[in-house]
Amino acid sequence: LFCASYEVKETDDATTSESDEGRNTMDRLAAHRDGSLLSFTVLLSPLGEFEGGGTVFDALGDVEVDDDDSSILQAPGIIQPPQAGYATLHSGKLLHGGHVVTKGQRIVLVGFVDVHERNIKPGVLGNATKEWGRNDVRTFWNQRRLSFSKRQHQCDSEGKIDEEQQPLWKLNNWRYLSKDTAERRLISNEGRSYFGKNSVIPNSTLKRIEGRASLDKIRRRRLITEDRLLRDILLPREERGDKVEEDEEGEWLEFDPDNMDGLLLGWDGGEESDV
């Protein structure tokens, strides 16, 4: 468990003002996935002390919501608790982040819940992680493609495109691919292609790669992977292993709130001190 503070920036740029120096605060949290299977966020600040904020989910970005400020679900895909003390519980493997706070300070309690491996279907999380990794590569390719396309369409001072000066996609890993040698031609199928130092990616291949790297298709694959993970990650109750008794790290004690004598607070293993 830990507390996180979201506070509106006092400046519009990325520089840190003098009042922000030494403060552990932010106005938003970028999209990410948690290490835990389950996560939760408890709102601690009263609604009147801030504006904006909430947990934003990419999977809810397309959901149509009513134009009602009191609704828990706000566009685009933001879960906003109705008052302090309410919690948002979700799978930490869903792509999510902290929406920007536009006024005041929003403090939340964040917790991560681990699920014992006896309850998890083997291989499901690993397969999902592989798919997310492939999607990250597609996202990187998309960014490179947009940058490359912009360079390709740059014009000269007369507004004309110099075809001879256009950049080309070249293979930097050509040295690890098959070489076009006489020996290889004898044992390989006729018409097989090989790559050399000056080889460029054919336009037909580029189009297929670009098709897989479109942002809409990348998001669709990500949502399909998340859906499959949530459906398959937990084993049915009858297939789960036996519960393993683990060493207790502590115990719950009952006490009378009107009599706090002798209750230890914040003991770190040193000398005991009564309250």
N, C-alpha and C positions, 0 to 999 in steps of 0.2 A: 504494500500500500504506500502511496505517496500523494501529496497534494501538488496540484499544478495551478499556476496563476496565469490567467490571460488578461492582458490590460492593453487598452488602446494606446497606440503610439502617439507621442507628442509631436513627432516630426513626420513629414510625408516621405522623406527619403530614407535610405537604408542606414544612415549614420546614427550613432547612439548619442542621445542628449546627455548633459551632465547629470540630470535627475535620474536617468536610467542606469548610470554606471553602478556596478556592484549589485544590481537587482536581478534576481532570477525570475524573469517574467518574459512574456511574449504575447503577441496579439492573435496568433493562429498557430496551427500545427499542420504540416504538410501531410498529404495522403501517405499511408503506410500500412503495414500489417504487424501485429504483435507476435511475440514469441509464444504466447499462450493460446490455447484453443478457445478459451472464454475470457472476456474482459468486461469490466463495468466502470461506469463513471457516475459519481454521485454529486449532484449540484449542491454546493454549500452556500453560495451567495444568494441573498434575496433578489427577486427579479428587478426590483427598483434600483439596484446598484449598478446595473450594466445594461447594454443593448448589444444585440448580435449574439455570437457564440453558438454553441451546440455542437453535436457530433454529426458530421456530414459523411454519408455513405454513397459511394459511386453507384452501387446497385440500385439506389432509390432515386437516382438523378432524373429518370424518365417518368416517374410517378406523378400524375396530375393531382394537385392539391387545391383545396378550396381557398379562396382569398379571405382567410380568417387568421388574424394575428394570434388568436388563442389556441390554434391547432398545434398539436404536438409535432406533426410533420409539416415542415416548411420547405418551400422550393429553394434551391435544387437539392432535394434529398437530405435535409437537415432535421435531426431529431432534437427538439428543444423541450426539456422538462417543464411542466406547468408551474412548478414552484420548488423552493429549496427543499432538499431531503429526498427528492425523486431520483431514481437511478436509471441509467440506460445500460441494459445488459445485452451483449452481442458476442458473436464469434470474433475473436481477435484476428482470424484469417481473412475476414472481409476487408477490402480496401476501404479505409476510413481516415478521417482527419478531424482537426478542430477548426470549426468555422471562425472567421475573423470577428473579433470583438470591436465594435465601433464606438463604444462609449463605456466609461467606467472600468470596473475590475470584476472579473468572473473567476471564482475559485472553485475547483472541483477536487474530489477525492477519487483517485484512480486505483483500480486493483486488477490483478491478473489471476486467473484460476486455472491451475493445471489439472488435466484429466489423466488418471492412472492408465498406463499402457494396456492393462488388462481389459479396458473398455473400448480400445481403439482398434479398428480394423487395420491390419498390417498393409503397408504399401500405399494407402490412400493419400496420406499427407505427402509422401515422397513423389507420387505422380503429379499431384497438384503443384508442388514446388517446381518440378521440371517444366510444366506448362507455363507457369508464371515467368520462369527464366527465359523460355523461348519468346514469350511476349515482350519481355524487356529488350531482347535483341531486336525484335520487330520494331519496337518504339525507337530504339537507337537508329535503326535503318531509316525509319520515316524521317527523323530529324536530319540525317545526312542527306536523304533524298531531296528534302525541301531546300536545304542549303545549296545542294548541287544544282537543282533546277533553277534557283535564283541566279546562280553564276552563269548558267548556260544561256539565259535570256538577257544578259547584260548587253547593251548596245554601245556602239562607239559614239563619238561626238556628233556624227551625222544621223544617228538613230538607226543604224544598220547593224545586223548581227554578223560578225565575222566567223564564218563556219570553221575556218582553220584554227581559230583561237579558242574554240569551244573545248572545255575539259571533258575527259572521258573516264568512265569507270574502269580502272585497271585492277588486275588481280595481284595483291601484295603477297599472297601465299602460293604463288605459282610454283615456287621451288619445291613444294611438298607434294605436288601433283605429278601424274604420270608424264613422262617425257616422250616426245615423238622421235623415236630412234628406229633404225632398221631392224634391230632385234625385236622390239616391241611390235612392229608391224607384222612380223612373221607369226607371232603367237596370238595376236589380238584380232578382233573382228574387223572386217574391212569397213572403212568409213568411220571408224572411231576417232573422236576428236581429242586433241591434246592441247595443253596450254604451255606457253612460253613466257619469257620476260616481258614481251611487248603485247601480250594478249589482252584484249578488252572484253568486257561482259557483253554478249550479244543483246540487241534490243528486245528480242523475244523473251530472253531470260529476265531482263530488267523489268519488263511489264508484269511477269508472273510474281517476281519478288515485290514489286510495288503494290500489286494487288493484295498480297498477304500482309503488307505493312501499312495498309490504310488504317486510320485511327478508329473508324467505325468497326472494322473487322477485328482489330486488336481488342477493343472493349468487349465485343460480343464473345470472343474466345475467353476473355478474363471472367466474364459473368457466368459462362457455361462451366468453367472450371470451379468457380466458387460454389455454384449450385450443386455440382456433382460431389464436391467435398462435403458440404453440409448434409447431403442425403446419405452418404456412405461412411463417413468418418467413424461413427459410433456403432459398435456391435449391438445386435439385439440382446436383450437382457438374458435370454437363455443361453447365449453363446459366450458370455463374459466369463473370465476366469474367477477363481475364488479370491475373496478379499484377503489381503495380506495385512496382518497386524504389524504396525510399525511402532517404533519407540515413541512414546509421548514426549513432546518437548515442553509441555506445560499443562496446567489444569485450570478449570474454571472454578472460581470461588464466589460464594454468595456473601454479600455484606449488607449491612444496614446503612442506607444513605444518611441516616440521622446520627450514625456513630461511625466516624471515619478513623477513629484512633487505631493505630497499628497497621494501617493500610500502606503498603510500600508503593511508591510511584517512581517510575523511571530508574529502577535499580539496574545497574550495569555490571553486577558481580563484585563490586567493591564492598566497602563497609555499609552495613544496613543503617538506614536512618528512618525513624518513624515520622509520620506526618502529624 
